[in-house]
Amino acid sequence: MSVRVRFAPSPTGALHIGGVRTALYNYLFAKKSGGQFIIRIEDTDQARYVEGAEDYILSALEWCGIVPDEGPKSGGNYGPYRQSDRKALYKEYADRLIAEGKAYYAFDTPEELDEMRERLKEARMANPQYNAISRSQMKNSLTLSAEDVEQKLESGEPYVIRFKMPKNDDVRFKDVVRDWVVVNTTTLDDKVLMKSDGMPTYHLANIVDDHLMKITHVIRGEEWLPSAPLHVLLYQAFGWEAPQFAHLPLLLKPDGNGKLSKRAADQLGFPIFPLNWADPITGELSKGFKESGYLPEAFMNFLALLGWNPGTEQEMFTMDQLISEFTLERINKSGAKFDIEKAKWFNQQYLKNMSNSDLAQMLKAETGADASLDLLSAIAGSMKERVTFVSEILESGDFFFNAPTAYDEKTVNKKWTTEAVQKLTAFAKELSHQSRISPEEAKVKFMEVLSVDDTPIGRVMPALRLALTGAGGGPDLMEIISILGTEETNARINKAIEVLKTSN
């Protein structure tokens, strides 16, 4: 059977990077196996539905390069791919479980449920819940007569459908990441499968949809591990073959102390969503990785290694390389500490490896820079080794467009000397004979000026950089001269000489 996996987010808000990683691992596994990757929107919890969240999730995955084979936008043979559009399906399967004695109607009111929990607490029950013991004291189709049940259903009395959890039974399943998992049913409650509003809970809809969509592997977050025994029992109740499970490790705070949350990310000053997200209720804007300047390829490379390793020292992977190397067996069991500095490092590496022309196109598109692509390409080539984000190329390279109006005081005091001014004057004179100059030619001219009396380069170079950029450090100086051109270089040297008083 062909591998079929799904990423099934709920449209209850922005997509957390933990969800992005889950989608990525599903995608990599599907592509490695020659299978299909499906997106299914699980919107059965209408009370928590957030307008715009579904579009946000799909747009975020698209930016990440995680493209589904089937889904709400792309369609497919197993749709609809939105659970609210599949509502009629679920009642049929819930009714089947009731008919076979594997589920039951429960008519308990919220007040009666609260009273039940209080009774169990008073009886010092460690985990008060609706289970194989307490259900015998509640108002459900297991304790009521068939006539009473029929009357309540016909009168429209509110009810839920609960799964009838077997008594004292061991549920065993093998998880690809966790190995064998064994849970006794005495620790489990009779979960609600159909809510009083007629919508299924996650548990029923998830199992029915995975079966009907022929899902072969369920790769999801560790937080769903406690639900897995129930899901295994539901597969058994329906007589269906269960998919293979793989529960992924948590993404942890940078200090390793607890799950990474939006609050923790906000406190530490880094994004936690792939794209900007404006909370529709509070209006609060959370900046995304995209808008913070991260390249999607770098972001994916970084996320892939948070919980998985290739078994080698290699860190840089294209998406195709990740697909080729990825295996579920190399996913770690323990949580992965989130390191924003490592994310920045990946972005730096990807920027360094980008072509100057591609960077120029990005600069033009993202900043609307009023400059030619040739100029932007030259600036990108000069700056890309020194920056983390594309936007910093123009921020740190503002001197390419604007002559300095102030000069680094420390450099002035130490390096702006009479000797340096004399050499800069001579260098400017040499450059005045040329209209254009390459970095190599600029260096030759500069060294010729210094060689007249064997002046060490360190006595003049800082002053030259100061005159051209106003700073004491920066990219290759000869490249700066070539990009600025001889006329602008001369003008800046002469201006600095006029503005600055000679010291030493």
Helices and strands as residue ranges (DSSP letters): E 4-7, H 17-32, E 36-39, G 46-48, H 53-64, G 83-86, H 87-99, E 103-106, H 110-122, G 134-137, H 146-155, E 160-163, E 170-175, E 179-184, G 185-187, E 192-194, H 202-212, E 217-221, G 222-227, H 228-238, E 244-248, E 251-252, H 262-268, E 277-278, E 285-286, H 296-304, H 319-325, G 328-330, E 336-337, H 340-353, H 356-367, H 373-383, G 384-386, H 390-396, G 398-400, H 409-415, H 418-431, H 439-451, G 457-459, H 461-469, H 477-484, H 486-499
